[in-house]
Amino acid sequence: MKNKIFTITIISNILFYLIIFSYEEKYLSSQSVDQLNEISIEEYNMSILTIDSNKKLISVITAIKLNNMNEEPFVPNFDVSKNNKMDFIRFSIPEGFSNLYLESTLPEGGFIEMNEGFALTASIPSGEQHLIFNYELKYKSDHLILPIHLPHGAKSVKIIIPRGGGKIEGDKINLAGEVNISDNIFHEYFGENYKNGEYLNLKIYNLPTNFFLDIFRNLDYRMINLAIIISMSSIIMITITLYIFKKSKKA
């Protein structure tokens, strides 16, 4: 009888701890999601600093101010097994980017690079934080599509591009004017009140291209060889014809 009571006691204790553990896990998971919802992107400032028409390469630097409105730091969750959902701060970059570099005011940690952006592995302290990242992107023609997903929304978006470097269209984006930076003139575009999950859907058109370099790149070398052969043949035929004509004239 004592053994049965002891066994029942052990089983009931195990069930009790399992229930408590399950409750804590669900609570922490929901708490993590709630904390993520309390992080806002105050400013999203994107600068297209240089456009290389020879390499068809643009250099982009983006400065972001985010605000953790929680009293406690937000700790990212990369463990899918906990709540079947990873909770972390992520930022979108157009596919095909290269040379990504990130600096931030976060105390520790870095980022995980993805196909279309990156996710922060660092915890986010309470209050305002700043991060800057830059990357390069190639374009093939005189326009470039930049979807740029805003998973956490953005209260304000500013984009600058060098004057003569192209024009920008996008969702809720309007030309605001011109700014002077280090004696260089930039067109400034502005948008605001982007909800979580919205896209900028940027299109940059009239990008500078090197016309003669484009022709050279697109030339078929077999056609070049054929053109050279035809030209040389024509020169030889003209030379022979002139020689025969002069010889017959002397005769």
ABEGO torsion letter per residue (X at the ends): XAAAAAAAAAAAAAAAAAAAAAAAAAAAAAAAAAAAAABBBABBBBBBABBBAAAGBBBBBBBBBBBBABABBBBBBABAAAAGBBBBBBBBBBBGBBGBBBBBABABEBBBBBAAEBBBABBBBBEBBBBBBBBBBBBABABBBBAGBBAAEBABBBBBBBBGAEBBBBBGBBBAEBBBBGGBBBBBBBBBGBBBGBBAGBBBBGBBBBAAAAAAAABBAAAAAAAAAAAAAAAAAAAAAAAAAAAAAAX
